[in-house]
């Protein structure tokens, strides 16, 4: 079975994405995650051969912005 991990993405002042592991999510990975005071985080999926990463962000990303987040993720967590 493939490993699944969850992270929260935030944009820094340079509009790059920073990532922080969500330790409270270990088995259930909802499409939308309610976060107090900040509203909702939406799940985006990045798959590697052995691991699936769920990246939660405060907006539903598509197109170029989704590709930018994936590129920043590759810098944060490159393929071995």
C-alpha positions in Angstrom: 0.0 0.0 0.0 1.3 3.5 -0.9 2.0 6.0 1.8 -0.2 9.0 2.1 0.8 12.3 3.8 -0.9 15.7 4.2 0.6 19.2 4.1 -0.7 22.7 4.3 0.5 25.1 1.6 0.9 28.8 2.3 2.1 31.5 0.0 5.0 33.6 1.3 5.7 37.3 0.5 7.4 36.3 -2.7 4.3 34.3 -3.9 6.2 31.0 -3.5 4.5 28.2 -1.7 5.8 27.0 1.7 4.6 23.7 3.1 3.9 22.4 6.7 3.0 18.9 7.5 -0.5 18.3 8.9 0.2 15.9 11.7 -3.5 15.6 12.8 -4.5 14.0 9.5 -3.3 10.4 9.5 -6.2 8.3 8.0 -9.0 10.6 6.8 -8.1 13.1 4.1 -11.3 15.1 3.2 -11.7 17.1 0.0 -12.3 20.2 2.2 -10.8 20.9 5.6 -12.4 23.4 7.9 -9.8 25.6 9.7 -10.9 27.9 12.4 -10.9 31.6 11.5 -9.3 31.0 8.1 -12.3 29.1 6.6 -11.7 26.2 4.3 -8.6 24.5 2.9 -9.0 22.5 -0.4 -7.2 19.3 -1.2 -4.8 19.0 -4.1 -3.1 15.8 -4.9 0.6 15.1 -5.9 1.5 11.6 -6.7 5.0 10.1 -6.6 5.6 6.4 -7.3 5.6 5.3 -3.6 3.8 8.2 -1.9 0.7 10.3 -2.4 0.8 13.8 -1.0 -2.4 15.8 -0.3 -1.6 19.5 -0.2 -4.3 21.7 1.4 -4.5 25.3 0.3 -7.0 28.1 1.0 -8.1 28.2 -2.7 -8.9 25.7 -5.4 -5.9 25.9 -7.7 -6.1 25.2 -11.4 -3.9 25.8 -14.5 -0.7 27.7 -14.1 -1.1 28.3 -10.4 -1.6 24.6 -9.7 1.6 23.9 -11.7 3.4 26.6 -9.8 2.5 24.9 -6.5 3.6 21.5 -7.8 6.9 23.0 -8.9 7.5 24.5 -5.5 6.6 21.1 -4.0 9.2 19.5 -6.2 11.8 21.8 -4.7 10.5 21.1 -1.1 10.2 17.3 -1.6 12.2 16.2 -4.7 12.0 12.7 -6.1 14.8 10.5 -4.6 
